[in-house]
């Protein structure tokens, strides 16, 4: 069974600021358009959608 990992509020904030699409492309992932989402070419079950700006992660 997986072990629980606690993330601090600072770690969560830093993660929320990452452009996931750019991060994945830099790591060599190919992203395929899928409607409003993008899918990983290497694993079609993984989808991402653009960043949603919220009051919590806006500066």
MDAnalysis code that builds the backbone (N, CA, C; Angstrom):
import MDAnalysis as mda
import numpy as np

u = mda.Universe.empty(177, n_residues=59, atom_resindex=np.repeat(np.arange(59), 3), trajectory=True)
u.add_TopologyAttr("name", ["N", "CA", "C"] * 59)
u.add_TopologyAttr("resid", np.arange(1, 60))
u.add_TopologyAttr("resname", ["UNK", "UNK", "UNK", "UNK", "UNK", "UNK", "UNK", "UNK", "UNK", "UNK", "UNK", "UNK", "UNK", "UNK", "UNK", "UNK", "UNK", "UNK", "UNK", "UNK", "UNK", "UNK", "UNK", "UNK", "UNK", "UNK", "UNK", "UNK", "UNK", "UNK", "UNK", "UNK", "UNK", "UNK", "UNK", "UNK", "UNK", "UNK", "UNK", "UNK", "UNK", "UNK", "UNK", "UNK", "UNK", "UNK", "UNK", "UNK", "UNK", "UNK", "UNK", "UNK", "UNK", "UNK", "UNK", "UNK", "UNK", "UNK", "UNK"])
u.atoms.positions = np.array([
    [0.844, -1.187, 0.000],
    [0.000, 0.000, 0.000],
    [0.887, 1.248, 0.000],
    [0.441, 2.278, -0.709],
    [1.211, 3.525, -0.801],
    [1.247, 4.236, 0.545],
    [2.347, 4.917, 0.784],
    [2.517, 5.648, 2.029],
    [2.061, 7.094, 1.836],
    [1.385, 7.649, 2.826],
    [0.918, 9.032, 2.787],
    [2.102, 9.985, 2.837],
    [2.091, 10.985, 1.962],
    [3.139, 11.999, 1.957],
    [2.483, 13.343, 2.243],
    [2.933, 14.010, 3.289],
    [2.405, 15.322, 3.647],
    [3.149, 16.402, 2.875],
    [2.397, 17.332, 2.261],
    [2.991, 18.474, 1.571],
    [2.645, 19.732, 2.338],
    [3.630, 20.602, 2.480],
    [3.394, 21.864, 3.182],
    [2.596, 22.798, 2.279],
    [2.030, 23.839, 2.865],
    [1.301, 24.823, 2.068],
    [2.225, 25.468, 1.032],
    [3.472, 25.718, 1.408],
    [4.436, 26.302, 0.474],
    [4.686, 25.369, -0.706],
    [4.827, 24.079, -0.442],
    [5.041, 23.117, -1.515],
    [3.830, 23.062, -2.448],
    [2.645, 23.117, -1.885],
    [1.421, 23.106, -2.695],
    [1.345, 24.352, -3.558],
    [1.714, 25.503, -3.003],
    [1.695, 26.756, -3.753],
    [2.687, 26.712, -4.906],
    [3.884, 26.225, -4.638],
    [4.901, 26.129, -5.693],
    [4.443, 25.195, -6.810],
    [3.808, 24.092, -6.452],
    [3.311, 23.154, -7.460],
    [2.207, 23.787, -8.298],
    [1.358, 24.595, -7.669],
    [0.258, 25.243, -8.379],
    [0.762, 26.269, -9.390],
    [1.982, 26.753, -9.217],
    [2.544, 27.773, -10.099],
    [3.258, 27.190, -11.317],
    [3.397, 25.875, -11.385],
    [4.098, 25.227, -12.488],
    [3.180, 25.118, -13.699],
    [3.711, 25.436, -14.872],
    [3.006, 25.210, -16.130],
    [3.223, 23.743, -16.482],
    [2.241, 22.905, -16.191],
    [2.397, 21.464, -16.331],
    [2.664, 21.059, -17.774],
    [1.987, 21.691, -18.719],
    [2.191, 21.358, -20.125],
    [3.647, 21.616, -20.531],
    [4.175, 22.747, -20.170],
    [5.567, 23.071, -20.488],
    [6.530, 22.117, -19.780],
    [6.258, 21.825, -18.510],
    [7.092, 20.904, -17.743],
    [7.162, 19.535, -18.422],
    [6.013, 19.007, -18.829],
    [5.984, 17.688, -19.463],
    [6.719, 17.692, -20.804],
    [6.522, 18.746, -21.590],
    [7.213, 18.834, -22.888],
    [8.739, 18.892, -22.694],
    [9.190, 19.636, -21.691],
    [10.632, 19.712, -21.426],
    [11.207, 18.358, -21.018],
    [10.372, 17.514, -20.439],
    [10.810, 16.177, -20.027],
    [10.642, 15.153, -21.139],
    [10.296, 15.659, -22.347],
    [10.232, 14.776, -23.513],
    [8.872, 14.154, -23.787],
    [7.872, 14.537, -23.035],
    [6.537, 13.986, -23.270],
    [5.897, 14.653, -24.479],
    [5.213, 13.865, -25.276],
    [4.441, 14.396, -26.386],
    [2.987, 14.471, -25.929],
    [2.359, 15.638, -26.137],
    [0.976, 15.838, -25.722],
    [0.079, 15.888, -26.946],
    [-0.999, 15.144, -26.893],
    [-1.945, 15.081, -27.998],
    [-3.207, 15.852, -27.643],
    [-3.726, 16.663, -28.580],
    [-4.971, 17.370, -28.304],
    [-6.115, 16.371, -28.148],
    [-6.992, 16.658, -27.203],
    [-8.150, 15.790, -26.949],
    [-9.289, 16.674, -26.463],
    [-9.981, 17.315, -27.384],
    [-11.023, 18.274, -26.999],
    [-10.382, 19.452, -26.305],
    [-10.883, 19.813, -25.117],
    [-10.303, 20.915, -24.331],
    [-9.056, 20.485, -23.582],
    [-8.805, 19.190, -23.523],
    [-7.691, 18.644, -22.756],
    [-6.532, 18.292, -23.671],
    [-5.461, 17.822, -23.044],
    [-4.329, 17.222, -23.752],
    [-4.098, 15.863, -23.100],
    [-3.690, 14.886, -23.893],
    [-3.381, 13.552, -23.383],
    [-1.910, 13.253, -23.608],
    [-1.338, 12.490, -22.690],
    [0.031, 12.031, -22.891],
    [0.024, 11.002, -24.016],
    [0.960, 11.141, -24.946],
    [1.080, 10.158, -26.014],
    [1.482, 8.804, -25.441],
    [2.282, 8.821, -24.387],
    [2.793, 7.585, -23.793],
    [1.759, 6.859, -22.928],
    [0.719, 7.562, -22.495],
    [-0.318, 6.952, -21.646],
    [-1.598, 7.758, -21.813],
    [-2.476, 7.304, -22.689],
    [-3.682, 8.062, -23.032],
    [-4.657, 8.220, -21.867],
    [-4.440, 7.498, -20.773],
    [-5.343, 7.645, -19.624],
    [-5.000, 8.891, -18.810],
    [-3.849, 9.520, -19.091],
    [-3.423, 10.719, -18.362],
    [-3.793, 11.947, -19.191],
    [-4.653, 12.795, -18.627],
    [-5.054, 14.015, -19.326],
    [-4.731, 15.227, -18.464],
    [-4.483, 16.346, -19.140],
    [-4.279, 17.602, -18.425],
    [-5.163, 18.658, -19.080],
    [-5.524, 19.629, -18.304],
    [-6.302, 20.765, -18.784],
    [-5.585, 22.016, -18.315],
    [-5.676, 23.090, -19.062],
    [-4.992, 24.334, -18.727],
    [-5.219, 24.758, -17.292],
    [-4.325, 25.596, -16.819],
    [-4.378, 26.086, -15.450],
    [-5.659, 26.881, -15.217],
    [-6.313, 26.588, -14.137],
    [-7.501, 27.357, -13.755],
    [-7.088, 28.355, -12.687],
    [-7.242, 29.616, -12.980],
    [-6.859, 30.688, -12.062],
    [-7.889, 30.760, -10.944],
    [-7.427, 30.633, -9.723],
    [-8.305, 30.768, -8.571],
    [-7.759, 31.855, -7.671],
    [-8.560, 32.313, -6.751],
    [-8.097, 33.344, -5.819],
    [-6.918, 32.830, -5.006],
    [-6.879, 31.518, -4.765],
    [-5.826, 30.927, -3.962],
    [-4.481, 30.918, -4.679],
    [-4.481, 30.691, -6.028],
    [-3.199, 30.606, -6.716],
    [-2.906, 31.802, -7.600],
    [-3.700, 32.863, -7.505],
    [-3.381, 34.081, -8.253],
    [-2.537, 34.997, -7.391],
    [-1.707, 35.786, -8.043],
    [-0.824, 36.668, -7.278],
    [-1.246, 38.094, -7.440],
])
